[in-house]
Amino acid sequence: MRRLLNALYRGGVTAEVSPDLWAVWRGVDRRRRRIGNLPGAEIDLLQLHTFLRHKGAGHRSILCWGSGGDGAVERAMFVLTRPSNVKPFLDRLILSGGLGRDRATFVETARQVQNDSCTRHEMSTTCHNSDAVCDRLGAVVDCLSTEDCRFLHQIVNCRATKADLIGAFSLRPDALRSRAIGVLRSVSEIYQPIACP
């Protein structure tokens, strides 16, 4: 896996070659052969953590490295391989297949909520006129209960673990998955009409 991440980091690309399977190519390869494959769940997780981004507006199905800096490959490896007891609950759901066939939609929704939350934080506490970010976040607040808003914030922005969520919301472990799916489904209905950047 590290070899594939290194290739992506050095200018390679990845593209979906079949349902839930992504091939990786080096940035410079005279033979243009693929060097390996990554499962769709790992690609979704790397996108959620902004390690991968779309190559361009016309290339929605081609991804390249999104965040650079020293140690980026090591951070990506840590995200993918950290022990399950310290893995954020949303990451566990993505990798375990717990989100089912809606995984890509829920991951994109979580990524958009993260982006909007960061943008909102950068704009300070006041919204300007009809700002789209504040409108979307306002729609989320209107759609969800206060407890569900807090739950969404914990799983998407705070990256809470399963143990954190069980303690904070007094839920049974088997109820966490259904609650996460219910909250993400409600929020995805708000974000669904939004075109991906």
Stockholm file with secondary structure:
# STOCKHOLM 1.0

chainA/1-197         MRRLLNALYRGGVTAEVSPDLWAVWRGVDRRRRRIGNLPGAEIDLLQLHTFLRHKGAGHRSILCWGSGGDGAVERAMFVLTRPSNVKPFLDRLILSGGLGRDRATFVETARQVQNDSCTRHEMSTTCHNSDAVCDRLGAVVDCLSTEDCRFLHQIVNCRATKADLIGAFSLRPDALRSRAIGVLRSVSEIYQPIACP
#=GR chainA/1-197 SS CHHHHHHHHTTCEEEEEETTEEEEECSSCTTCCEEEEEEHHHHHHHHHTTSEEEEETTEEEEEEECCCSTTHHHHHHHHHHSCTTTSBHHHHHHHHTTTGGGHHHHHHHHHHHHHHHHHHHHTTTCCCTTCHHHHHHHHHHHHSCHHHHHHHIIIIISCCBHHHHHHHHTCCHHHHHHHHHHHHHHHHHHHTTSCCC
#=GC SS_cons         CHHHHHHHHTTCEEEEEETTEEEEECSSCTTCCEEEEEEHHHHHHHHHTTSEEEEETTEEEEEEECCCSTTHHHHHHHHHHSCTTTSBHHHHHHHHTTTGGGHHHHHHHHHHHHHHHHHHHHTTTCCCTTCHHHHHHHHHHHHSCHHHHHHHIIIIISCCBHHHHHHHHTCCHHHHHHHHHHHHHHHHHHHTTSCCC
//
